[in-house]
Amino acid sequence: MKQHTAPSSRGVRRGAAVCVIWLVSAACGPSIPFIGGPEDPPAPAAEAVPEQVVGLPEPVVVVADELPIVELPRVVPEAPLSWEERTLRELTLREKVGQLIMPFVLGDFAPEGSPSHERVVGYIEEQGIGGVIMSVGTPIEVAAKLNDLQRHASIPLLVAADLETGAGFRMRGAVYMPGNIELGGATDFPSLMAVGAAGDERLAYEMGRITAIEARAVGIHVPFAPVLDVNNNPDNPIINVRSFGEDPAEVARMGTAFVMGIQDHGAIATGKHFPGHGDTDTDSHLALPVIRHDRARMDSVELRPFKEAIDAGIGAIMTAHISVPSLNGGILEPSTLSPIVLTTVLRDELGFDGIIFTDAMDMSAIARRHSTGDAAVRALEAGADVILMPPDVSQAIDGIVDAVESGRLSEERIDVSVRRVLAAKAKLGLDSERLVSIQNIGEVVGTPDHTAVATEIAEKSITILKNDRNLLPLRGTRSASVLSVTFRRGSDVLAGRYFNQAMRVTYPRLRTADLEAGDDESDYDAVLRRARGQALVIVGTYSSYAGSVDDRDQLTVLIEGLARLGVPHVVVSFGNPYLISEFPGTQAYMLAWNGSEASQRAAAGALLGAFDVLGRVPTRIPPVFALGDGLTIPMKITADGGR
């Protein structure tokens, strides 16, 4: 018999192995340790131990030569589930659907128990909504309200807002009445077309950066910006100055810089409105626009900015309630509800894997054609992830749940979108901290270094298209009699406010007149009578956020009347650049792009020669002006030779 060694404690050695079997009678009592060794070999295994033998039990040894090594499988512990996966597993079907719904919330003061407060809390606690889209309010009110809503939510809310011209697009412009005291707010930038006129992608990045910082400070995570529509239709009633311009390459360049500015600073950018709302003459808030360009044109123009933003990693896309038959098999269906547009084109062909938000589902292009529940189901079938502003929250949720229970939609399809939403919340850090510090808002929002960037964009964007008789820059004679006419909507109480303040520094005798959309002919006649004998008349035209100007016929009559009187005059468009097509005989025409404080003050500075005017139009203005037109007006040299 071979000599044996004790088995290794780390496993069975290669070679002979020894198995020791103790046969102990149940009557033996406590175990007795084995004290034998190799010099005292045990009895062979075949020999039985008589039951009557009392004493030490004899061990039985079984010897086997060259037993194989047994490799036990390595046990790898399962990786812990991510927060979004753990959360998803805990949700019921109805709770999952709730995560895909985002209603509108006003940023007003709404105390506990008020109808507006209880309505939104009901959405959160009873319907389980996944987020909200925040509308107008002051920064402090918005932050406090969002903190309150977050405390009511079992899962952190994803908060979005239309911030096309910065956080000030929604959180600036509050005025205390009747004292007419402006309450201030977040940084309000010039329109995106102003950025296009400046032509500097660094400024586009800076605008995105500041937008993200101020948005996150008040509790907003998803700025619905930038607009990536290519505005190549002068009659577009809904995009206009919201676009960077009509050159798809420039829109892509500026848009991508804006996206990076947002996403490098902790927020999720949203490109809108896919597949491109720029070449329409119908407002999708009112009806369904149809774009009839072929696929090659769509690829080279409308889709290009979206493709480049997707390649740059944009986190979200918003759909357009427009029909593009060339992308949709010839069917006149809103892109928001089209599987070909959202899944085949956007997901598969362009490679987008972020969140798809619908545009507001209460817009007439959708709401007049489909019930709330059916529209929500169709949007998910098409490939959308989040249903924005359904006319009725509970009906939207009920419709989707019913579609799953009936087999029209699978729960797996719902899970795909819920994962995207929950993953976005985790990426934003909402799983660990959902509240914002009210105390820090004043250190971040609307600060001088942020408004300085708005001023830089405004000044570099000022564009002059006409300057007959070298009227500009103005001489700035303090004794001159100057009339400033503000043409505005009745609700735009800040129109002309900052412009006239700035002009009055140079012209202390400045007189002002206001004309509102809806004024009758006698009001315009009265302004023309006041214009007689003036050294200069400045007409400032203020547009809506989308460049819309009401009563354009009356405005044209006024400006043509100034020309007939021979009064020196300049028209400053604070918005829609295309107006000059209706009064081409005006003496001077300046574009300031929107009515923000920065733009109004920049317009006054440009008229007075405070800086070089270098802006170029990023869009054609038929029939006279081409893409890239603009006069260079050097800043005025002062009497002492300074500039």
Secondary structure, 3 states (H helix, E strand, C coil): CCCCCCCCCCCCCCEEEEEEECCCCHHHCCCCCCCCCCCCCCCCCCCCCCCCCCCCCCCEEEEEEEECCCCCCCCCCCCCCCHHHHHHHHCCHHHHHHCCEECEECCCCCCCCCHHHHHHHHHHHCCCCCEEEECCCCHHHHHHHHHHHHHHCCCCCEEEECCCCCHHHCCCCCEECCCCEECCCCCCCCCHHHHHHHCCHHHHHHHHHHHHHHHHHHCCCEECCCECCCCCCCCCCCCHHHCCCCCHHHHHHHHHHHHHHHHCCCCCCEEEEECCCCCCCCCCCCCCCECCCCHHHHHHHHCHHHHHHHHCCCCEEEECCCECHHHCCCCCCCHHHCHHHHHHHHHHHCCCCCEEECCCCCCHHHHCCCCHHHHHHHHHHHCCCEEECCCCHHHHHHHHHHHHHCCCCCHHHHHHHHHHHHHHHHHCCCCCCCCCCHHHHHHHCCCHHHHHHHHHHHHHHCEEEEEHHHCCCCCCCCCCCEEEEEEECCCCCCCCHHHHHHHHHHCCCCEEEEEECCCCHHHHHHHHHHHCCCCEEEEEEECCCCCCCCCHHHHHHHHHHHHHHCCCEEEEEECCHHHHHHCCCCCEEEECCCCCHHHHHHHHHHHCCCCCECCCCCCCECCCECCCCCECECCCCCCCCCC
